[in-house]
Amino acid sequence: ERDARKREAAEEALRLDPDLPEGHAALAAYHYSCCSDFPKAQAELELALARRPNDPFLIYLSAAPYKRGGNLERAAALSARASDLDPGNWSMAGEARRIYGMLRQYDRAERYLERWAATRSSQFQEMPTFLAVYYYYRAELMLKRDGNVDAARELLEQAQEPTGLDYWELVTNLDKPYTRVMCVHEIDACREGLRHATYRDGGVDDVDYYMTMADLYRWVEDEDHSRAYYDSAATANRTPVCGIFSAYTRRTSRHHRRLEFCRSIIGGKVQDG
């Protein structure tokens, strides 16, 4: 019913003014969000842009159907143009960074990452979380583009003081394939670092700690320890063991696919630990 009202409101706006860009944008939002009809959403946004061709927000919106439809090159070009027209908008810069990263055009991704950081720099001191996200993106870029584990490690070590986060907390907050790369290169240090992570509440192990340790042992193919930590997670969480075991089997079955994905992203420059 709510979706029907959205469509009716957009169509009524266009009945009153067939050239209204906002009306076409609203109808595009209906097709995109409510129906997943990306070609119709693109068509409506093109009509909106025909009336307002240099509107950065409309251009930004226009990238979404192309991205969901698999045309990443067009989505990247539109996101970049929107950000160039409105360089102070962090959402537009962030989306351009994200799509160029998906295309493995890392130099362009880095350009929009730095723009994203510039738009949020005033918040870095008040909200160190934003600064930590910047360091995550920078480290992942080093791993994806260069396969440079040493440079990523050095960057995250530098990030500890300004973000207030421990090195291994920073590492384990990277996307999973890149966490794995960092961990298997210094497995003993990683185990020790995780023992002192702040998500251990007052030194007491919790589910996040157990699950992270289970992943760590799985990555180095120590299945006995991995299963033991999954079992501990089930006990700590008071979750039926079958639920954690189901997560274990899903994660294990994806193990080699994740490794191959990671290797493909960083060009095979990082070897398995």
N, C-alpha and C positions, 0 to 999 in steps of 0.2 A: 504493500500500500504506500509506504514511504517512497519507494522508487517510482511508483506511478505518479505521485505528486511532483517529484522532481522533474519528470519528463513533461508533465502538464504545465508546470510553471515556465520551463524553458520554451516550450512551444507557444505559450500565450505571449511571452515577451517577444518572440519573433513574429507572431501575428500582428502585434502592435507596431513593431519596427523590424522588418525583415533584414535590415542591414546592421542590426545591433550586434557588435562583436561579443559583448557579454552574453547575449542570448545564445549565439553559436557556441561559445565556450562552455556554457552551462549544459547545452545539449551534448556536447562532446564529452563532458564529465559523466553524463548519464550513460552514454554508450560505452565509455571506458570502464567505469567503476561498477555499473549495475549489470551490464550485458557482456563485458569483455569483447565487445565488437570494435576492434582496433581500427579497421578500415573506415568505419563510419565516424569514429572519433577523429581520425586524421582529416576526413573530408570536412567536418564541421570546423575544425581548427584552421584549416586552410581558408575557409570562408571568413573566419574572424580575422585572420592575418591579412587577407586581401583588403580589408577596411582599415587595418591598423598594423602595417607591415613592420614597424620598428618598435613594437611594444615588447620589452624584454620578458614580461611575465607570460604573454601569449606564446612567445617563441619557446620559452622554458616549458610550458605545458605541452607544446607540440612535440617535444622530444619523447615524451612518455609512450605514446602509441607506437612510435617507431622502435623504441627500445623493447617493448613487450612483444612486438611483432618480429623481432630478430634483426632489424636493420640498424645495427649498432653504429655504423659509419654515419648515417643520417642523424641518428640520435645524438651522437657526439658533436657533430657540426652545429646542430641547433642549440645544444646546451652551452657550447663554447661561445656561440654568438650572443646568447642571452647574457652570459656572464660578462662578455666584453662590453655589452651595452649598459650593464648594471654591475660594475666591478665590486661594489660594496655589499652585494647580496651573497651571503655565505651559502645559501641553499643552491644557488646556481653554480657557484664555483665548485661546491662539493659534488654536484651531479656530473659536471664536466670531468672532474678528477676521476670519479668512479667509472664512467663509461670509457674514457681513454685507457684506464687501467685494464678494463675488460678486453679492449682491443690490443693490449700489450704495447701501446704507444706511450712508453713510460716517461719520455721527456715532456710530452704534453701533459701527462697526468701530474708530473711534478710541478709544472707551471701553475696549474689550477689548485694544487695542494697548497702552494705558497700563497696564492691569492686567498684561499679559504682561511689560512692561518692569519693573514693580515686582517681579515674582517672580524676575527674573533680574538685578536691580541689583547684587547681591553678586558676580556673576560678571563684571560689565562691566570692572573693572580687571584682573582676572586673565586674562580672555579677551576682548580687544577685538573679536573676531569677532562676539560677541553684540551688542555695542554698535553695530557697523557694520550689522548686520541691522536693528536698531531704526531707525537713520537711513534705511536703504533704505525701510522700511515707511512712515515719516513722509513722505519725499519723494514716494513713489508716491501716498500719500493726498492730498497737496497737488495733484498733477497730475490725479488722477482726479476729486476733488471740486470743485476750484476752477479747474483749468487754469492754475495759478499757477506759471509757470516761474521767475520771479524769486525767489519764496519758496523753491522747491525748491533752486535754486542756492545761495541764502544758507545754507540748512540744511546742505547737503553741504559747503560751504566751512567751516562751523563744525565739521563732523564730522572734519576732517582731523587736528587735533591729538589729540583723545581716542582716535581709532581707529588713528592711525599710518598712515593710508592717504592716498594722493594723491587730489586732487579727481576726476581723470579715472578713476582706479581705482574710486572710489565710483560715479561715473556709469555706467561700463560694467558694473557689477554689478547695476544695476537690471534689472527685467524688460525684455526687448527693446523692446517698444513705447515704453516711457518713456525708455529709453536714447536711442532715436532722437529723441524730442522734444527732449531736452536737447541732443543733439549738433547737430542741424540748426539750432538757434538761435544757435550760436556755433561754426560749423564750423572756422574757422581756429584758434581757441583749442583746439578738440578735437584737431585734427591735431597741433598742437604739444605738447599735454599728453600724448598717447599716445606721442610720441617719447621721453618721459622716464619712462614707466611702469615700475614695478619688475618687471613680468613680462618685460621685456627683460633677459635674463640677462647682467649685466656689460656692458650696452650692445649686446649681440648680439641681433638679432631672433629671435623664436621663433614657433611656429605660432599661439599665442594673439594675439600682436601682429599678425601678417599677417591673420588671420581678422577681427580687430576692425577693422583698417583697411579690409579688403575690404567689410565691412558698412557702414562709414562712407561710403565712396564710393558704394556701392549706394543708400544712403538718399538721397543728393543726385543720384542718377541719372547718375553718372559711371561708365558701364559699363566703359570702357577701363581706368581705374585699378583698378576693382573686380576685373576679371578678372586683371589683373597681380598683385594681392595674393593672390588665390586660387591662382594659379600658383606664387607664392613660398611659400605655405603648403604646397603639395604637395611642393616641393623640400626645404624645411626638415624636413618630416615624413617624407621618403623614402616618401611615399604615392603610389601611381599617380595620375597627373593625372586619370584618369577618375573616381576616387573624390571628389576635391575638386571637379571640375567637376559631378559629380552633386549635391554639396551646394550648389554655386553655383546650378544651375538650380532646385533645390527652393526655395532662399531667394529667388531672384529671382521665382519664380512666386507666392510668398506676399507679396511686397513691398506691393502695393496693398491686399491684404486686411488686413495688419497695420496699415497706415496708417488704413484706414477703421475698424478695431476701436479703435485708439487714439483717433481723433477721437470715436467714439461714446461711449467711456468717459468722456472729459473734456468732453463736451458741445460739441465743435467750437470750444472757446475758444482752443485752440492752433492756429495756422496752420502750414501746411507751410513748411519753410525754403527 
